[in-house]
Amino acid sequence: MTGADINDARAQVANLVKFDILTETQVDDNEKQRQQIARSFISDTVTVPTREMYEYAVLASLGDDVYQEPSTIALEAHMAKLTGKEAALFMPSGTMSNQIALRSHLKQPPYSVLCDYRAHINKYEAGGTAFHSGAHTIPVIPSNAHHLTLEDIQNFVVTGSDLHSAPTEVIEIENTLNGSIFPQDEIIRISEYARSQDIKMHLDGARIWHVAAETGIPLKELVDPFDSVSLCFSKGLGAPVGSCLVGSKALITRARWFRKLFGGGMRQIGILSGSAAYALTYNFPKLVAVHALARKLEQGLAALGVEITGAAETCMVFYDPEPVGVTYGEIAERGSKLPNPLQLGASRLVVHLQTSEAAVDDLINVVRELAEEKKAAGFVRQEKSEQGLGKYKDIYVRKP
């Protein structure tokens, strides 16, 4: 082949490789998506970066995080200081952060991890604790239907030398769990017991920001009882990607190795660390308003006669419209047909940083209209049975 032929062949290959991901209406499409997110009650993971977050993030440093990435190193140092731990490690996701924390604690089987049966690590991480760590999970149903107590844990923890059982090496707590705040005094009781038994404590603190915002308790105080903590930047705080694992230097050194083994070693992530830093500075203070909007939603639904099965302690409301003769499907369908549609799931409603007050008002109005239609058609409210699962039946269907 001549030089001209080779150049022509290269040009043809380049033409096959090239790809433009942007549409002709991309700017308008993105703005439309921002408007839709403001009317979604599906999860707080649906939030999207604002223009201001993007503008800040693109100024972050350029570096390879497997080797050295200045903005990420600075973020990790801040997170360690904020939580009072020795070290921190940026993670691609909360699931990876939780699973690597457990894998880093667990050295030699047999061993078990005790947690609330509703915990993310038990229900929504694809069996990762068994797969990655070969650990037995002991899921416990809280006797008060809200949070685990020391007595709950003592009833199920394995501390003896019975060859038939896997000794408990980690107690895992989630705060918030389904939007509810775990009482700090109970966490301290559990932690003191765990230390007396040489058991590690891990906190899935994906939404611990909500606890700090609502209670005014500093992050360090909230996480002091734990040996490791996972904190999420994309749940609640509105960053596009990422979580952070904090703990001792030895734990984080081990976790960094496992992150690489799990395929989580990353390259040019300064822009992600920049987004997280922006979220910490500008979005965290907004969580108080998020909680107030969630309580407005709860009160509006309750006033209509809807059963509130999970109160708005932070950003979530769990409800059952059956007492007013309405189904989740009817609410979702009616909401989807509004001029500005609502995005709804079932029993869980999540209010987030970008939820609009108009969306909350519209959702309440949708339920009101449906309830009035049912009543006009002859529906008579029936008191719900207290038998069986009763008021707590919704906890079996809540999502992450």
Buried (B, 14 or more C-beta within 10 A) or exposed (E): EEEEEEEEEEEEEEEEEEEEEEEEEEEEEBEEEBEBBBBBBBBBBBBBBBEEBBEBBEEBBEBBBEEEBEBBBBBBEBBBEBBBBEBBBBBBBBBBBBBBBBBBBBEEEEBBBBBBBBBBBBBBBEEBBEEBBEBBBBBBEBEEEBBBBBEBBEEBBBBEEEEEBBBBBBBBBBBBBBBBBBEBEBBEBBBEBBEEBEBBBBBBBBBBBBBBBBEEBEBEEBBBBBBBBBBBBBBBBBBBBBBBBBBBEEBBEBBBBBBEEBEBBBEBBBBBBBBBBBBBEBBBEBBEBBBEBBBBBBEBBBEBBBBBBBBBBBBBBBBBBBBBBBEBEBBBEBBEEBEEBBBBBBBBBBBBBBBBBEBBEBBBBBBBEBBEBBBEEEEEEEEEEEEEEEBBEBBEEBEB
